Amino acid sequence: MAYGYPENIFTGMIDEQGFIWEAGTGRKRQVIGIDAQKEQEYQQTISQMQETLDNYREKLIELGVIQVPKTPEELASEQLRIAQEQSEQQAEINKALLEAISGLQSQIKEMKNNGNVGSSSEFSGDADGQNSQDIGKVSTGNKRSDNTRKKGTSGNTE
């Protein structure tokens, strides 16, 4: 506590422009606030600026310069629509595959009825076209090496 000055005293002044100044002794004056009229003027200016900004933003959105971000509801709706489209496409693919399989099965039955197919074991091969009759055969896939191996083993006396 300073001698002669209580700690809770404030000295200041309001000028004609509406600024509140601290008028302490031994210090430079500084603005510490504004009066109610000045605050109202500032609020009007801020409102006008905000309105102008909103108008510019709307115009930029209208022109397509700014893209408005989608709401979570719009995003969820779009994802649901995409999922439904994909589901419909998958259903069409499945239908086409079933029709193709049905057609192939009817062709096989017709071939069996006409006697063109001996037995169903001819069609029991795997995806590589290897039938169950070929299972006992081993092939390296290289005919030249198979032939040289045969030639080389005939002269070898082990």
N, C-alpha and C positions, 0 to 999 in steps of 0.2 A: 504494500500500500504506500502510495506516494504521499508526501506531506502536503496537506492543503487541498488535495483533489481526491474525492471518493472514486472508487473503481467503477461505479455504475452510472457515471455521467457521460452523456453523448452530446457533442456539439456538432452541428451541421447546418447546411443551408440549401434551399431550393432556388435555382436560378430561373430566369424568365423562360427558358426553353424546356423546363420540366425535369432537369437533371438534379439529383440529390448529391451534394458534395459533403464529404467529411471535412470539418474545419477544426482539426486538432492543432494544438500548439506544437511548434517545433517540427512539424511534418509538412510535406508538400500536400496540397489538396488533391483528392482523388474522387472520381465519381463512384458512388456505392449503390446507386439505384436511380429509378425514374418515378415520377408521380403518376397518378391514375390517368390523367388526361394523355400523357405521353405514351403510357402503356396501351391505351385504347387506339391511338394513332398507329402504333406498331402492329397491333392485332389486325387492324383494317388492312394495312399494307401486306401483312403476311397472308391474309385471306385472299386478297387480290392476286398475289403471286401464285398461291396454291391453285386458284381457279384457272389462271393462265397456263400453269404447268399441266393441269388436268386436261385442258382443251388441246394442248399440243400433243399430249400422250394419246388421247382418243384419235386425233387426226393421224398420228403415226401408226396406230393400230389399224385404222381404216385403210391406210395406204399399204399395209403389210410390212412396214419397216420394223415394227416391234411385234414379236410373237408373244401372245398372252400365255403364260404357263397354264397347263391343264390342272384342274382340280383333282383330288384323289378319286372322287366319284366318276369323273370323266375318264380317268386312266383305267379304273376298274371296269367300266362299261366297255371301253375299247378292247381291253384284254379278253373280256368275256366274248365279245363279238368275234375276235380273232380265233379264240378256242373253238367256238361254234363252227366257224368256217372250216377250220382244220378237221374237225370231227366229221363234217359233211363230206369233205374231200376223201377222208379215210374210208368212210362208208361206201362211197362210189368206187374206190379202188378195190375194196373187199368184194363188192358186188361183181365187178368185172372179173376178179380172180375166180370167184365161185362159178361164174358162167363159163370161164375158160376151162376150169377143172371138170365141170359137168360135161362140156363138149368133148373133152379128151376122153373122159370115161365112156361116153356113148360111142365114140369112135373105136375104142378098144373092144367094147362089147360087140360092135358090129363086125370088127375084124375077126374076133373069135367065132362069131356065128357063121361067118363066111369061110372059115377055115384058113385065113391068112396068118393066124398066130397059133403056134404049136402049143404053147403053155404059158402061163403067167410068170414062170421062172425066168423067161427071157427079159422080162421087164423089171426084175428085182435088183438091177444094178444100182450103184451109188451115183452121186452127183457127177463123178468123173467119167461116167459111162462104162464103168467096169462091171461086168455081169458076174453073177455068182458062179458061172462056169469057168471064169478066168481066174478065180481066186488062187488056185494051185500054181499058176505060172508066176515066175518072178522075172521082172524085166528092169533093166537099168535105164532104159529109155535111150541108150546109145547103141545102135546096131553095129557100128564100126568096132567099138571096143568089145562087143560080144563076139564078133567074128574073129578078131585078133586073139582073143582069149582062147577060142576053140582051136585056132591054128597053133598057138603057143603050147597048149597042153598036149597036143598029139606028139610032139617031139620031146617032151619032158619026161624023163625016167626017174621019178622019185620013188 
